[in-house]
Amino acid sequence: MITHKQAKTALMYVLLLVASGASAQMPATNTHSFTLQQTVEYAKKNNTQVKNALLNLDIQKQINRGITAAALPTLSGNIAATKYFDIPVQVIPAGPLAGPEDKALSFGLSYNSTAALQLQQLLFDGQVFVGLQARKASIDFQTKNIEVTEEAIKTNVEKVYYQLVVSKTQIALIDANIARLEKLQHDTKELYKTGFAEKLDVDKIDVQATNLKTQKLSIVNNINIGYLGLKTLIGMPTKEVLQLTDTLSEAQIKDGILQDAPYQYSDRKEYQYAMLGKKLNEYNIKRYKLSYLPTVSLSGTYAKQAYRHSFDFFQKGDWYPASWVGLNISIPIFDGFAKDSKIKQSKLELQQTENNIDNLKRTIDSDVEQATLNYKTAVATIDFQKKNMELAETVYNQTKKKFEIGTGSNTEITAAQTDLVTAQTNYINALYSAIIAKVDYQKAIGKL
């Protein structure tokens, strides 16, 4: 017979099965396995700065539509109805001299209505003319701003991506250290059991093992934070899973190190952007200069008018046509030197842009020189640190053998282990520094 306790246990087991089945049916979190290029492309679509730069381009397109509209004809319609409570009076003189014989007559009816179409066409306006010329330059300016923004995002994405890739090597090295220490820990305990090692030797190795495991936890935590930072940078929801599929080797880092090809300022997107800004400044000066020229416009109107004793415009009755064409020429004569002020202000702004371009050239020269030195130094450091790490590993292995046969001390093996961890850390830091130096170098010469 099933007891109450057994029935309760069975019910809990059924509920657990149901719950596990339900959780299995829940949609899994999206997982993205990205190469570096895929990560960059994702950022171009989802990073907020890039999206706003794209919106700036769309805004400029609408501004250009407004500029174009100023040069196109406009057509408007007008319907008006008027009720005169007192019909306007016209005085007709009875003779050559005004006098009591003059007659006051009312012309018109109490209700008047007009329906008209008016067409207007701007024939010439200097500022609109320059605005039409500058439309392509303004689009190019915003397009280049998108490229500058994307390059800045790509630079950061590459640095973070490869740092996280290098962290896999760091974890592998520390796992190898933990495995070595655990083997040494086991061997030392066995030696202690047979009386060939002291309890102090076992305790020291236990401390080292604990320190390494604690260090691994810290590294894993930093890697997780790095992934969160990368997801935020590329615009990915933090709850989604991001996996990096690219690898990084020393050969990749060193590739191109000896290619000292001459660089061009025009290869840098910031320089291209600045030159387009200068072009827009020049258009601005031209726009204000042409504002001294007359503005010419053409207008035409076609209307029908009706006159009634009562408000019955929608019934039978005559509508009288009226039409005319007008040419308007507006000639600027004196504006209190406002145009002259605008021209001089625009010229000063152009000088500022030219100064900024000159400074940008010096900055690019400095960037290339500094990035080249950092890159070469970082690559040389990798070689030094790799040799040092291999040497530290050899020293550790030899010290361990001496310890195992009883000719070495615990102090020696502890020092060798510490030196090995330090050498590995220096090697990882060299890899970090080198990949960042290479990205900076490629950006400096405009080849990122």
PEJO-V414117 format. One line per field, one symbol per residue. ss: DSSP state (a for helix, b for strand, c for the rest). phi: phi as a letter, one per 30 degrees, with the letter a starting at -180 (. if undefined). psi: psi as a letter, one per 40 degrees, with the letter a starting at -180 (. if undefined). A space follows every 10 residues. Layout:
BEGIN
ss=???
phi=???
psi=???
END
This chain:
BEGIN
ss=cccaaaaaaa aaaaaaaaaa aaaaaccccc bbbbcaaaaa aaaaaacaaa aaaaaaaaaa aaaaaaaaaa accbbbbbbb bbbcccccbb bbcccccccc ccbbbbcccc bbbbbbbbbb bbbbcaaaaa aaacaaaaaa aaaaaaaaaa aaaaaaaaaa aaaaaaaaaa aaaaaaaaaa aaaaaaaaaa aaacccccaa aaaaaaaaaa aaaaaaaaaa aaaaaaaaaa aaaacccccc bbbbccccca aaaacccccc ccccaaacaa aaaaaaaaaa aaaaaaaaaa ccccbbbbbb bbbbbbbbcc cccccccccb bbbbbbbbbb cccccccaaa aaaaaaaaaa aaaaaaaaaa aaaaaaaaaa aaaaaaaaaa aaaaaaaaaa aaaaaaaaaa aaaaccccca aaaaaaaaaa aaaaaaaaaa aaaaaaaaaa aaaacccc
phi=.ddddddddd dddddddddd dddddddddd ccccdddddd ddddcbdddd dddddddddd dddddddddd ccdcbbcbbb bbccdbdecc ccddadcdad deccbccjcd cbbbbbcbcb bdcabedddd edddeddddd dddddddddd ddddeddddd eddddddddd dddddddddd dddddddddd dddcicbcdd dddddddddd ddddddeddd dddddddddd dddciceddd cccccdcbbd ddddejdcdc ddcceddddd dddddddddd dddddddddd ddddccbbbb bbbbbbbbdb dbdccdldcc dbbabbcbbc cdcbbiiddd dddddddddd dddddddddd ddddededdd dddddddddd dedddddddd dddddddddd ddddcicccd dddddddddd dddddddddd dedddddddd ddddcicd
psi=hhiddddddd dddddddddd ddddeihihh hhhhiddddd dddddehddd dddddddddd dddddddddd eiihhiihhi hhhhdhhihh hhidadiiae eihhihhiid hiihhihhhh hhdhhddddd dddedddddd dddddddddd dddddddddd dddddddddd dddddddddd dddddddddd dddeeeiidd dddddddddd dddddddddd dddddddddd dddefhhdei hhhheiihid dddehedegf iiiideehdd dddddddddd ddddddddde eeiihhihii hhihiihidi gfdeaiiihh ihiihihhhh hhdhfffddd dddddddddd dddddddddd dddddddddd dddddddddd dddddddddd dddddddddd ddddeeeiid dddddddddd dddddddddd dddddddddd ddddeff.
END
